[in-house]
Amino acid sequence: MEWTTIDAVFMTRKALQAALLDSFPEGGLFVEGGIDVTVGTAVLIRVTAEDLGVGTFLEGVVQWRRIERRAVAAANAAPGVGVRLLPTERGKYDFLERWGGGSVEASGRAEWRYPAEIAVQVQAVGPSRSTARIMHSTIRDISAHGALVFTPMTLSTAEIVSLSLTDDSRPQSVEARVAWSVTGKAGLRLLLERKEERLVWSKTVEAARNAVTDGITQPRRSIPPQSSDGR
């Protein structure tokens, strides 16, 4: 899927809380400003906020637009777009809702996680490696020391796995520990014990970051940044 990446910066918790849209079952977000997208556009929203530390990316689809000339005519209305999030983003929406309401950031996130679609082969490491099944899997988000991977079989928590991916057309592998696992997906913590692994992984993360941040759309603002009661 082709995404349009939009920057959404909130100066206060109240501003973020006010921008959250609870009219959609999956959750939604109002992004203020002049944004050249049409209804139905798939968007990736980079959310940052004062005091949040590490922001997040949200995937969704534009449901409606309030264009600038109409916003001027409407009382207390700012231009922008209303985005309905994908069902997979509900957990992130709930986190932002709690944080916007004043809760302490306790997710343990220390690094940006970049959405990705990276084909990878996953195989258990250990005495049974020679007979372990190779699983064709997909990395769905990636950070400097971690990854979310979708797998056809459930991984075991705490086991060590090898991830085989391609770097400059050459197969390369890195090892990781399974931090958590549920049916169909798992969170991995990269070990990165060898220099070669660190180099391959850093290049993979950089490519994922560039894919979502190059050409990012900055909403045009003709009015001050979002206030807690402005939509």
C-alpha positions as CSV (number, residue, x, y, z in Angstrom):
1,M,0.0,0.0,0.0
2,E,1.2,3.5,-0.9
3,W,1.2,5.9,2.1
4,T,1.2,9.7,2.3
5,T,3.1,10.6,5.5
6,I,1.8,13.5,7.5
7,D,3.5,15.3,10.4
8,A,1.2,16.0,13.4
9,V,2.9,18.0,16.2
10,F,1.0,18.8,19.4
11,M,2.2,21.4,21.9
12,T,0.3,20.1,24.9
13,R,-1.4,17.0,26.2
14,K,-4.8,18.7,25.9
15,A,-4.2,19.5,22.3
16,L,-3.5,15.9,21.6
17,Q,-6.5,14.7,23.6
18,A,-8.8,17.1,21.7
19,A,-7.5,15.8,18.4
20,L,-8.4,12.2,19.1
21,L,-11.6,11.1,17.4
22,D,-13.7,8.6,19.3
23,S,-16.4,8.5,16.6
24,F,-14.7,5.5,14.9
25,P,-14.5,2.1,16.6
26,E,-10.8,1.9,15.8
27,G,-10.1,5.4,16.9
28,G,-9.2,8.4,14.8
29,L,-7.2,11.6,14.7
30,F,-7.8,15.1,13.5
31,V,-4.7,16.6,11.9
32,E,-4.9,20.4,11.7
33,G,-3.7,22.5,8.9
34,G,-3.8,22.7,5.1
35,I,-3.1,19.2,3.8
36,D,-3.3,18.3,0.1
37,V,-4.8,14.9,0.3
38,T,-8.2,13.6,-0.8
39,V,-10.8,11.5,1.0
40,G,-9.8,7.9,0.9
41,T,-6.1,8.5,0.9
42,A,-4.1,6.1,3.0
43,V,-1.9,8.1,5.4
44,L,0.8,7.5,7.9
45,I,0.7,10.0,10.7
46,R,3.9,10.8,12.6
47,V,2.7,11.9,16.0
48,T,4.9,14.0,18.3
49,A,4.0,15.9,21.4
50,E,5.6,18.0,24.1
51,D,7.0,15.8,27.0
52,L,6.0,12.6,25.2
53,G,9.7,11.6,24.6
54,V,9.2,9.1,21.8
55,G,6.4,9.6,19.4
56,T,4.6,7.1,17.3
57,F,3.3,6.4,13.8
58,L,-0.4,5.8,13.1
59,E,-1.8,4.2,10.0
60,G,-5.2,5.2,8.7
61,V,-7.4,6.5,5.9
62,V,-8.7,10.1,5.4
63,Q,-12.4,10.2,6.0
64,W,-13.2,13.9,5.7
65,R,-11.5,17.2,5.0
66,R,-12.2,20.7,6.2
67,I,-10.6,23.0,3.7
68,E,-9.1,26.4,4.6
69,R,-11.7,28.7,3.1
70,R,-14.6,26.8,4.8
71,A,-12.8,26.8,8.1
72,V,-12.5,30.5,8.0
73,A,-16.3,30.8,7.6
74,A,-17.0,28.4,10.5
75,A,-16.7,29.6,14.0
76,N,-14.0,27.9,16.1
77,A,-13.2,25.5,13.3
78,A,-9.7,24.9,11.9
79,P,-8.8,23.4,8.6
80,G,-7.5,19.9,8.5
81,V,-8.4,16.2,7.9
82,G,-10.2,13.5,10.0
83,V,-8.4,10.2,9.8
84,R,-9.9,6.8,10.7
85,L,-7.2,4.5,12.0
86,L,-6.7,0.9,10.9
87,P,-7.9,-1.7,13.4
88,T,-4.2,-2.7,14.1
89,E,-3.7,0.8,15.5
90,R,-6.2,0.6,18.4
91,G,-3.5,-0.1,21.0
92,K,-1.6,3.0,20.0
93,Y,-4.8,5.1,20.0
94,D,-5.5,3.8,23.6
95,F,-2.0,4.7,24.6
96,L,-2.3,8.3,23.3
97,E,-5.7,8.7,24.9
98,R,-4.3,7.7,28.3
99,W,-1.3,9.9,27.9
100,G,-3.4,12.9,26.7
101,G,-5.6,12.4,29.8
102,G,-2.6,12.8,32.1
103,S,-1.2,9.3,32.6
104,V,2.5,8.8,33.0
105,E,4.3,7.4,30.0
106,A,5.0,3.8,31.1
107,S,5.2,1.9,27.9
108,G,8.9,1.4,28.2
109,R,9.4,2.7,24.6
110,A,12.8,4.3,24.3
111,E,13.2,4.4,20.5
112,W,11.2,5.4,17.4
113,R,9.5,2.4,15.8
114,Y,9.2,2.8,12.0
115,P,6.4,1.0,10.0
116,A,7.9,-1.4,7.5
117,E,7.1,-4.3,5.2
118,I,10.4,-6.3,5.1
119,A,10.4,-9.9,4.0
120,V,12.6,-12.0,6.3
121,Q,13.2,-15.7,7.1
122,V,13.0,-16.7,10.7
123,Q,14.7,-19.8,12.1
124,A,15.3,-21.0,15.7
125,V,18.9,-20.9,16.9
126,G,20.3,-23.8,19.0
127,P,21.0,-27.5,18.8
128,S,17.9,-28.1,16.6
129,R,18.8,-25.3,14.2
130,S,19.7,-27.8,11.4
131,T,16.2,-29.2,11.5
132,A,14.3,-26.1,12.6
133,R,11.7,-24.9,10.2
134,I,12.5,-21.8,8.2
135,M,9.5,-19.4,8.4
136,H,8.9,-16.8,5.7
137,S,7.8,-13.8,7.8
138,T,7.4,-10.1,7.6
139,I,8.9,-7.3,9.8
140,R,6.0,-4.8,10.3
141,D,7.8,-2.3,12.5
142,I,11.5,-1.8,13.3
143,S,13.7,0.2,15.7
144,A,17.3,0.4,16.5
145,H,17.1,-2.6,18.8
146,G,13.8,-4.3,18.2
147,A,11.2,-5.4,15.7
148,L,7.6,-6.6,15.4
149,V,7.5,-9.6,13.1
150,F,4.5,-11.4,11.7
151,T,5.0,-15.2,11.5
152,P,3.0,-18.1,10.1
153,M,3.8,-20.1,13.4
154,T,3.9,-18.9,17.0
155,L,7.4,-18.3,18.4
156,S,8.3,-19.2,22.0
157,T,9.0,-16.4,24.4
158,A,12.7,-16.0,25.3
159,E,13.9,-18.3,22.5
160,I,16.7,-17.1,20.2
161,V,16.0,-16.8,16.5
162,S,17.9,-15.9,13.4
163,L,16.6,-13.3,11.0
164,S,17.8,-13.7,7.4
165,L,17.4,-10.6,5.3
166,T,19.1,-9.2,2.2
167,D,21.7,-6.5,2.3
168,D,23.1,-5.2,-1.0
169,S,21.7,-8.4,-2.7
170,R,23.6,-10.6,-0.2
171,P,21.7,-12.7,2.4
172,Q,22.7,-11.5,5.9
173,S,21.5,-12.7,9.3
174,V,21.1,-11.2,12.7
175,E,20.0,-12.9,16.0
176,A,17.3,-11.8,18.3
177,R,15.5,-12.9,21.5
178,V,11.7,-13.2,21.5
179,A,10.5,-10.7,24.0
180,W,6.8,-11.6,23.7
181,S,4.7,-13.8,21.4
182,V,1.1,-14.3,20.5
183,T,-0.5,-16.2,17.6
184,G,0.8,-14.8,14.3
185,K,3.2,-12.2,15.6
186,A,6.1,-11.5,18.1
187,G,8.2,-8.7,19.5
188,L,11.9,-9.2,19.1
189,R,14.9,-7.7,20.9
190,L,18.0,-7.7,18.7
191,L,21.2,-9.1,20.3
192,L,23.6,-7.4,17.8
193,E,26.7,-9.0,19.4
194,R,28.7,-9.0,16.2
195,K,29.9,-5.9,14.2
196,E,28.5,-7.3,11.0
197,E,25.1,-7.7,12.6
198,R,25.1,-4.1,13.9
199,L,26.0,-2.8,10.5
200,V,23.3,-4.8,8.6
201,W,20.6,-3.9,11.2
202,S,21.5,-0.1,11.3
203,K,21.3,0.0,7.5
204,T,17.9,-1.8,7.5
205,V,16.6,0.6,10.2
206,E,17.9,3.6,8.2
207,A,16.2,2.4,5.1
208,A,12.9,2.0,6.9
209,R,13.1,5.4,8.5
210,N,13.9,7.1,5.2
211,A,11.0,5.3,3.5
212,V,8.5,6.9,5.9
213,T,10.1,10.3,6.5
214,D,11.4,11.4,3.1
215,G,8.9,13.8,1.6
216,I,6.8,14.0,4.8
217,T,3.9,16.4,4.5
218,Q,4.0,19.4,6.8
219,P,0.5,20.8,7.3
220,R,0.2,24.5,6.3
221,R,-0.8,26.7,9.2
222,S,-2.4,30.1,8.8
223,I,-3.4,30.2,12.5
224,P,-1.5,29.3,15.7
225,P,-0.9,25.7,16.5
226,Q,-3.8,23.6,17.9
227,S,-5.3,24.6,21.1
228,S,-7.1,22.3,23.5
229,D,-10.5,23.3,22.2
230,G,-9.7,23.9,18.5
231,R,-10.5,21.4,15.7
